[in-house]
């Protein structure tokens, strides 16, 4: 196994945010994009640190009434929980929530606990298609595998708080989708000038993918949801080699659910973190072949000339550091959250020569073969456990979308976190990690361990929604959020029928294996 070394030249940007002018040297660490990769898997055990940049301090506090709580409980990793309800029943939430729960902080060394080391790796899926991923805790033999899928425009780096924490007692993986993060192309899929043509050198700083003819390896390449779910499947089969608990935020939630619907045998459970309920604008050529023919281009290489001009105009705007800072301002509810790593890594990705054309391919790629609602139905039919964790202050995937998912899969536990925006795993990682640990342990114990937040409730109270204030220590200061839990509405009779059906499926499988 070969260790890859990365290098780049430094650069500096000045960004005007809503709060203050920030000057940042983004490449105070080295670039992570290698100029080559060997066949198979290559890893590096270093995840460089960068200097701190954060939004102007302005904490969002929980209402004063919720701070007048009398009882206080401490959690060190065990979990609990259960409830029934919907968004309309919030007024009737069980204020037995008068118990404040102290959950563990991140293992940053301040309390004598240190995070799991993270390895940065590359896996060659197909010729010229190299997938970047990060992993932690692979020495935890016998522990569950947890795979994180990123949202649009980010990568595995968005889950480093989960890798360091959950990697202490699980095997944790985070993937970069092809066309994003560090899984961008290592070679130009449609070069403007062929190598060896006349004596003209190709401009290494110009955008890739804007030529007139695609390279043979890129003629069928489209950065679509179907490509990504295939990528996830082969990654699990060839790299992890065991079924996983799959977790996705935003676009990653969409792909996680889509993957689980098509590959239930590889999934032990799905957690949706503010999952987008739709992706893609153009019709799928397999599902709607006649309508798809009306669209002459659907994300393939090379880009048509009109798309090239459009992409250049749009990309100049959205890749501007000020625009990226504005988006982060929108999606993080607590503006005191440290976003330096996220901001710097996004900037670094936008400077890759393949980024602009990859963005165009993603935006014009066709829809997946099945919709989000169809994927939910298939997961339910195949008894794939689903858990919902949504930030309430998300300006894009508003709480109503989580409620809609809950209605379609009423047995799924639904945790609504406030204040938290579109990326709760990065904004309140202490809470997400606590809930994830508890949900996974609940499933691994076949239900003998309670879901998070519910160990002190008796079964008679499971018909009411509940709320809890979760408190944690971050950088020496106390912070807290409110978590509302809506649990299963499945009756005892439904559970009995499901148990009988699952027994029938096992008997049928056993009979087939003996034939």
VMD Tcl script that draws the C-alpha trace (Angstrom):
set ca {
  {0.00 0.00 0.00}
  {1.55 3.28 -1.09}
  {1.33 6.57 0.78}
  {0.50 9.51 -1.48}
  {2.09 12.92 -0.95}
  {0.30 16.06 -2.03}
  {1.56 19.53 -2.86}
  {0.37 22.89 -4.18}
  {1.19 26.58 -4.28}
  {-0.22 28.93 -1.64}
  {-2.99 31.40 -2.35}
  {-4.87 34.05 -0.43}
  {-8.45 35.28 -0.60}
  {-10.35 38.12 1.04}
  {-13.98 37.33 1.77}
  {-16.74 39.73 2.78}
  {-19.21 37.86 4.98}
  {-22.33 39.19 6.68}
  {-20.42 39.67 9.90}
  {-16.92 40.74 9.10}
  {-14.13 40.82 6.54}
  {-12.07 37.67 6.75}
  {-8.59 37.30 5.30}
  {-7.60 33.71 4.93}
  {-4.56 31.85 3.64}
  {-6.33 28.75 2.37}
  {-3.29 26.71 1.54}
  {-1.53 26.97 4.87}
  {-1.69 23.23 4.54}
  {-0.89 21.29 1.40}
  {-3.36 20.49 -1.34}
  {-4.92 17.05 -1.13}
  {-5.24 16.42 -4.87}
  {-2.55 13.98 -6.00}
  {-1.26 14.06 -9.56}
  {-1.45 10.27 -9.80}
  {-2.84 7.21 -8.08}
  {-1.92 3.55 -8.25}
  {-4.35 0.77 -9.01}
  {-6.27 -0.51 -6.01}
  {-6.29 1.35 -2.71}
  {-3.82 3.92 -1.42}
  {-4.00 5.59 1.98}
  {-2.41 8.36 3.99}
  {-2.85 8.68 7.74}
  {-2.63 12.47 7.87}
  {-5.48 14.93 7.96}
  {-3.81 18.36 8.13}
  {-5.07 21.07 10.47}
  {-5.74 24.65 9.40}
  {-5.89 27.94 11.21}
  {-9.22 28.95 12.67}
  {-11.74 31.09 10.85}
  {-15.24 31.44 12.17}
  {-18.24 33.63 11.78}
  {-18.57 36.54 14.19}
  {-19.50 35.10 17.59}
  {-23.25 35.17 17.99}
  {-24.60 32.16 19.86}
  {-28.19 31.10 19.41}
  {-29.44 30.17 22.85}
  {-32.31 27.94 23.84}
  {-35.31 29.89 25.23}
  {-34.88 30.81 28.89}
  {-37.89 28.72 29.93}
  {-36.11 25.55 28.83}
  {-33.17 26.38 31.09}
  {-35.27 26.23 34.24}
  {-35.06 22.47 34.28}
  {-34.74 20.74 37.58}
  {-33.48 17.24 36.92}
  {-30.16 16.62 35.27}
  {-28.83 13.40 33.71}
  {-25.44 12.45 32.28}
  {-24.96 10.13 29.31}
  {-21.66 8.51 28.45}
  {-22.69 6.61 25.36}
  {-25.66 4.43 26.19}
  {-28.92 5.35 24.51}
  {-32.66 5.32 24.62}
  {-35.90 6.66 23.07}
  {-39.44 6.26 21.58}
  {-42.54 8.40 20.82}
  {-45.51 8.91 18.54}
  {-46.63 12.12 16.95}
  {-46.47 14.60 14.11}
  {-45.62 18.25 13.57}
  {-49.20 19.20 14.49}
  {-48.81 17.65 17.92}
  {-45.86 19.75 19.06}
  {-48.09 21.70 21.41}
  {-48.76 18.46 23.27}
  {-45.14 17.48 23.74}
  {-44.45 15.75 27.01}
  {-42.72 18.35 29.16}
  {-41.44 15.51 31.24}
  {-38.76 17.11 29.10}
  {-37.99 18.75 32.39}
  {-34.93 16.56 32.32}
  {-31.73 18.05 30.95}
  {-29.35 15.53 29.42}
  {-25.61 16.05 29.33}
  {-24.18 14.28 26.29}
  {-20.47 13.71 25.61}
  {-18.48 16.40 23.87}
  {-16.17 15.73 20.96}
  {-12.89 13.95 21.81}
  {-10.63 16.97 21.29}
  {-8.13 16.13 24.02}
  {-9.42 18.74 26.47}
  {-11.06 16.06 28.62}
  {-8.31 13.51 28.19}
  {-10.12 11.77 25.33}
  {-8.69 11.78 21.83}
  {-10.37 11.11 18.52}
  {-9.68 8.15 16.29}
  {-6.97 8.76 13.68}
  {-8.32 9.32 10.16}
  {-6.82 7.77 7.04}
  {-7.27 9.48 3.66}
  {-7.44 6.91 0.85}
  {-8.06 6.43 -2.87}
  {-9.77 3.47 -4.49}
  {-9.70 2.95 -8.23}
  {-13.19 1.82 -9.17}
  {-12.80 1.92 -12.94}
  {-10.01 3.16 -15.24}
  {-9.60 6.91 -14.67}
  {-12.35 6.93 -11.99}
  {-10.57 7.23 -8.65}
  {-12.70 7.52 -5.53}
  {-11.47 9.35 -2.46}
  {-12.65 8.29 0.97}
  {-11.69 8.63 4.61}
  {-11.85 5.94 7.26}
  {-11.38 5.53 10.99}
  {-11.72 2.71 13.53}
  {-11.03 -0.16 11.15}
  {-9.19 -1.89 13.98}
  {-12.50 -2.21 15.86}
  {-13.04 -5.81 14.82}
  {-16.63 -6.96 15.17}
  {-18.00 -3.41 15.43}
  {-20.63 -2.09 13.00}
  {-19.63 -0.38 9.76}
  {-21.03 3.13 9.34}
  {-20.81 4.81 5.92}
  {-21.41 8.57 5.51}
  {-22.43 10.14 2.19}
  {-21.88 13.89 1.66}
  {-24.15 16.63 0.39}
  {-23.76 18.56 -2.84}
  {-20.54 20.56 -3.14}
  {-18.74 18.98 -0.18}
  {-16.96 15.70 0.51}
  {-15.82 13.29 3.17}
  {-14.19 16.18 5.04}
  {-17.68 17.25 6.15}
  {-17.82 14.16 8.38}
  {-14.47 14.37 10.15}
  {-16.23 15.10 13.46}
  {-18.05 11.78 13.06}
  {-14.94 9.91 11.94}
  {-12.92 11.04 14.97}
  {-15.68 10.39 17.50}
  {-17.66 7.40 16.21}
  {-14.44 5.84 14.93}
  {-13.44 5.14 18.52}
  {-15.94 2.28 18.78}
  {-17.15 1.70 15.20}
  {-15.66 1.20 11.75}
  {-16.46 4.51 10.06}
  {-16.17 5.46 6.41}
  {-16.92 8.66 4.48}
  {-17.03 8.81 0.70}
  {-16.53 11.54 -1.91}
  {-18.99 11.18 -4.80}
  {-17.41 11.10 -8.25}
  {-17.39 14.65 -9.61}
  {-17.13 16.15 -6.10}
  {-14.58 16.67 -3.35}
  {-11.38 14.77 -4.03}
  {-13.10 12.31 -6.38}
  {-12.84 14.82 -9.22}
  {-11.17 13.55 -12.40}
  {-7.39 13.22 -12.38}
  {-7.30 13.74 -16.15}
  {-9.18 15.98 -18.58}
  {-12.31 14.12 -19.84}
  {-12.55 16.39 -22.93}
  {-9.30 18.29 -23.51}
  {-9.23 21.43 -25.64}
  {-5.88 20.48 -27.17}
  {-4.71 16.94 -27.66}
  {-1.26 16.15 -26.30}
  {1.37 16.18 -29.04}
  {-0.64 18.46 -31.33}
  {1.77 20.91 -32.98}
  {4.04 22.50 -30.38}
  {1.30 24.01 -28.24}
  {1.29 23.15 -24.58}
  {-1.99 22.62 -22.81}
  {-2.73 25.34 -20.27}
  {-2.71 23.45 -16.94}
  {-4.69 26.24 -15.26}
  {-7.64 26.23 -17.68}
  {-10.87 24.34 -17.04}
  {-11.09 20.71 -18.09}
  {-13.97 19.14 -20.00}
  {-14.53 22.08 -22.37}
  {-13.04 20.48 -25.48}
  {-14.85 19.25 -28.59}
  {-14.30 15.52 -28.11}
  {-14.43 13.28 -25.03}
  {-11.67 10.86 -24.14}
  {-12.69 7.19 -24.62}
  {-12.99 6.59 -20.85}
  {-15.37 9.58 -20.48}
  {-17.76 9.07 -23.41}
  {-20.51 7.63 -21.18}
  {-19.61 9.49 -18.00}
  {-22.48 11.36 -16.31}
  {-22.32 12.48 -12.69}
  {-25.81 11.29 -11.81}
  {-27.62 9.71 -8.87}
  {-27.50 6.38 -10.70}
  {-23.72 6.61 -11.04}
  {-23.38 7.47 -7.35}
  {-25.54 4.63 -6.12}
  {-23.48 2.25 -8.28}
  {-20.33 3.79 -6.81}
  {-21.63 3.17 -3.27}
  {-22.57 -0.42 -4.08}
  {-19.17 -1.34 -5.48}
  {-17.41 0.50 -2.66}
  {-19.27 -1.56 -0.05}
  {-18.76 -4.81 -1.95}
  {-15.08 -4.31 -2.80}
  {-13.69 -2.15 0.02}
  {-15.86 -2.51 3.14}
  {-17.09 -6.04 2.28}
  {-19.82 -6.04 4.91}
  {-23.33 -4.56 5.19}
  {-23.36 -1.03 6.59}
  {-25.38 1.54 8.45}
  {-25.57 4.29 5.84}
  {-25.94 7.96 6.77}
  {-26.52 10.80 4.31}
  {-26.95 14.55 4.53}
  {-28.88 16.50 1.87}
  {-27.93 14.95 -1.51}
  {-26.15 12.20 0.43}
  {-29.44 11.34 2.14}
  {-31.16 11.05 -1.23}
  {-28.45 8.72 -2.55}
  {-28.38 6.72 0.71}
  {-32.12 6.03 0.49}
  {-31.95 5.28 -3.25}
  {-29.07 2.88 -2.67}
  {-30.85 1.13 0.22}
  {-33.99 0.69 -1.89}
  {-32.01 -1.06 -4.62}
  {-29.58 -2.97 -2.37}
  {-31.36 -3.81 0.90}
  {-29.07 -6.80 1.47}
  {-26.12 -4.41 1.91}
  {-27.85 -2.08 4.37}
  {-28.46 -2.54 8.10}
  {-30.12 0.84 8.51}
  {-30.47 4.28 6.91}
  {-30.18 7.63 8.71}
  {-31.39 10.71 6.85}
  {-29.90 14.06 7.89}
  {-32.05 16.75 6.26}
  {-32.21 14.63 3.11}
  {-33.26 16.38 -0.07}
  {-36.45 14.67 -1.35}
  {-35.66 15.19 -5.04}
  {-32.66 15.41 -7.34}
  {-32.30 16.10 -11.05}
  {-34.44 17.98 -13.54}
  {-34.26 15.93 -16.74}
  {-36.28 12.70 -17.19}
  {-34.60 9.35 -16.68}
  {-33.95 7.64 -20.06}
  {-34.85 4.18 -18.71}
  {-37.99 5.24 -16.87}
  {-39.20 7.76 -19.50}
  {-37.31 6.99 -22.76}
  {-39.62 8.95 -25.08}
  {-39.56 12.14 -23.01}
  {-35.81 11.81 -22.45}
  {-35.22 11.90 -26.24}
  {-36.58 15.45 -26.28}
  {-33.46 16.59 -24.43}
  {-30.39 16.38 -26.70}
  {-27.87 16.65 -23.86}
  {-28.04 15.15 -20.39}
  {-24.74 15.65 -18.60}
  {-22.36 13.72 -20.86}
  {-18.92 14.79 -22.09}
  {-18.05 16.86 -24.06}
  {-20.26 19.76 -23.03}
  {-22.13 21.44 -25.92}
  {-20.85 24.91 -26.79}
  {-23.98 26.65 -25.45}
  {-23.65 24.76 -22.14}
  {-19.98 25.67 -21.94}
  {-20.74 29.39 -22.13}
  {-23.58 29.06 -19.62}
  {-21.38 27.06 -17.22}
  {-18.58 29.61 -17.36}
  {-20.97 32.42 -16.40}
  {-22.66 30.50 -13.58}
  {-19.47 28.98 -12.25}
  {-17.76 32.37 -11.96}
  {-20.55 33.45 -9.60}
  {-21.09 30.37 -7.46}
  {-17.39 29.56 -7.00}
  {-16.65 33.05 -5.71}
  {-15.57 32.86 -2.02}
  {-18.08 35.54 -1.06}
  {-20.91 33.46 -2.56}
  {-19.73 30.36 -0.71}
  {-19.58 32.30 2.57}
  {-23.12 33.53 1.93}
  {-24.39 29.98 1.45}
  {-22.75 28.85 4.69}
  {-24.41 31.81 6.38}
  {-27.78 30.49 5.18}
  {-27.43 26.84 6.08}
  {-25.84 27.09 9.55}
  {-28.39 28.23 12.13}
  {-25.77 28.95 14.81}
  {-23.39 31.51 13.33}
  {-20.85 30.92 16.07}
  {-20.12 27.52 14.48}
  {-16.53 27.15 13.31}
  {-16.73 26.69 9.53}
  {-13.09 27.25 8.64}
  {-12.42 23.70 7.47}
  {-15.62 23.46 5.43}
  {-15.06 26.86 3.82}
  {-11.41 26.19 2.93}
  {-12.06 22.73 1.54}
  {-14.92 23.96 -0.67}
  {-12.67 26.74 -2.00}
  {-9.94 24.21 -2.71}
  {-12.35 22.00 -4.62}
  {-13.62 24.86 -6.80}
  {-10.04 25.49 -7.98}
  {-9.65 22.03 -9.41}
  {-9.64 22.28 -13.23}
  {-12.34 19.59 -13.50}
  {-14.75 21.31 -11.10}
  {-16.72 23.55 -13.51}
  {-17.49 20.85 -16.10}
  {-18.32 18.37 -13.32}
  {-20.80 20.88 -11.92}
  {-22.47 21.17 -15.34}
  {-22.71 17.38 -15.66}
  {-24.30 17.11 -12.20}
  {-26.83 19.87 -12.90}
  {-27.94 18.40 -16.24}
  {-27.80 14.73 -15.26}
  {-31.11 12.84 -15.49}
  {-33.21 11.92 -12.49}
  {-32.79 8.58 -10.74}
  {-34.78 5.57 -11.94}
  {-37.04 5.71 -8.88}
  {-38.27 8.70 -6.90}
  {-37.58 9.49 -3.24}
  {-41.12 8.37 -2.31}
  {-40.70 5.11 -4.24}
  {-37.38 4.49 -2.51}
  {-39.04 4.98 0.89}
  {-41.74 2.47 -0.04}
  {-39.20 -0.11 -1.20}
  {-37.16 0.27 1.98}
  {-40.27 -0.24 4.06}
  {-41.28 -3.31 2.04}
  {-37.82 -4.78 2.63}
  {-37.81 -3.94 6.35}
  {-34.85 -1.56 6.06}
  {-34.75 0.46 9.33}
  {-34.87 4.23 8.81}
  {-34.07 7.01 11.28}
  {-34.69 10.72 10.69}
  {-32.56 13.50 12.20}
  {-33.46 16.97 10.95}
  {-32.26 20.45 11.85}
  {-35.37 22.56 12.37}
  {-33.91 25.84 11.07}
  {-32.92 24.42 7.66}
  {-33.86 27.08 5.05}
  {-33.82 24.53 2.21}
  {-35.16 21.21 3.49}
  {-37.68 22.64 5.93}
  {-39.21 20.54 8.75}
  {-42.28 19.80 6.63}
  {-40.16 17.49 4.47}
  {-39.08 15.46 7.50}
  {-42.71 15.25 8.60}
  {-43.70 13.99 5.14}
  {-41.09 11.23 5.37}
  {-42.34 10.38 8.86}
  {-45.90 10.03 7.55}
  {-44.78 7.62 4.83}
  {-42.63 5.60 7.25}
  {-44.46 6.06 10.58}
  {-42.33 3.49 12.42}
  {-39.17 5.53 11.80}
  {-37.93 7.52 14.82}
  {-37.83 11.22 13.99}
  {-35.55 13.61 15.90}
  {-36.00 17.34 15.27}
  {-33.10 19.45 16.54}
  {-33.19 23.18 17.29}
  {-31.29 25.34 16.74}
  {-29.71 23.47 13.81}
  {-29.75 24.08 10.09}
  {-29.14 22.07 6.94}
  {-25.98 20.30 8.19}
  {-26.72 19.19 11.78}
  {-23.86 16.69 11.78}
  {-21.36 19.54 11.44}
  {-23.26 22.17 13.44}
  {-24.21 19.98 16.42}
  {-22.00 16.90 15.97}
  {-22.17 16.09 19.68}
  {-25.94 15.59 19.42}
  {-25.91 13.74 16.09}
  {-23.14 11.40 17.27}
  {-25.03 10.69 20.50}
  {-28.26 9.92 18.60}
  {-26.49 7.80 15.97}
  {-24.68 5.73 18.57}
  {-27.92 5.11 20.41}
  {-29.89 4.17 17.30}
  {-27.20 1.77 16.07}
  {-26.95 0.12 19.50}
  {-30.74 -0.17 19.60}
  {-30.69 -2.06 16.28}
  {-27.61 -4.12 17.12}
  {-29.33 -5.26 20.33}
  {-32.49 -6.20 18.38}
  {-34.41 -3.61 20.39}
  {-33.33 -4.71 23.86}
  {-31.59 -1.34 24.31}
  {-33.92 1.64 24.15}
  {-33.78 4.31 21.50}
  {-32.03 7.57 22.45}
  {-33.83 9.75 25.02}
  {-36.39 7.17 26.14}
  {-34.86 4.90 28.74}
  {-36.69 6.61 31.61}
  {-40.13 6.45 29.93}
  {-42.53 3.62 30.56}
  {-44.44 2.12 27.63}
  {-47.70 3.86 28.60}
  {-46.16 7.22 27.78}
  {-45.01 6.27 24.31}
  {-48.12 7.83 22.79}
  {-46.88 11.39 23.40}
  {-44.19 13.36 21.65}
  {-41.37 14.32 23.96}
  {-38.72 17.04 24.06}
  {-35.36 17.09 25.79}
  {-32.72 19.72 26.27}
  {-29.37 18.21 25.39}
  {-26.36 19.98 26.83}
  {-22.72 19.46 25.91}
  {-19.33 21.09 26.46}
  {-17.54 22.64 23.48}
  {-14.25 24.48 23.81}
  {-14.83 24.85 27.54}
  {-18.29 26.40 27.23}
  {-21.71 24.89 27.77}
  {-24.05 24.77 24.79}
  {-27.47 23.19 24.40}
  {-30.19 22.38 21.89}
  {-33.76 21.14 22.13}
  {-34.48 17.75 20.58}
  {-38.08 16.76 19.88}
  {-38.72 13.09 19.28}
  {-41.63 11.61 17.35}
  {-41.78 7.83 17.49}
  {-43.60 4.89 16.03}
  {-47.32 4.87 15.32}
  {-47.29 1.20 14.44}
  {-49.79 -0.85 16.42}
  {-49.02 -4.08 18.24}
  {-51.04 -5.93 15.57}
  {-48.89 -4.40 12.78}
  {-45.77 -5.48 14.62}
  {-47.10 -9.02 14.98}
  {-47.93 -9.23 11.26}
  {-44.46 -7.87 10.38}
  {-42.86 -10.51 12.66}
  {-44.86 -13.31 11.00}
  {-43.96 -12.03 7.50}
  {-40.27 -11.80 8.35}
  {-40.39 -15.41 9.61}
  {-41.99 -16.50 6.34}
  {-39.24 -14.76 4.34}
  {-36.54 -16.56 6.34}
  {-38.23 -19.95 5.78}
  {-38.50 -19.28 2.04}
  {-34.82 -18.34 1.85}
  {-33.86 -21.49 3.77}
  {-35.97 -23.63 1.43}
  {-34.34 -22.07 -1.66}
  {-30.85 -22.63 -0.28}
  {-31.58 -26.35 0.17}
  {-32.77 -26.77 -3.43}
}
mol new
graphics top color blue
foreach p $ca { graphics top sphere $p radius 0.5 }
foreach p [lrange $ca 0 end-1] q [lrange $ca 1 end] { graphics top cylinder $p $q radius 0.2 }
display resetview
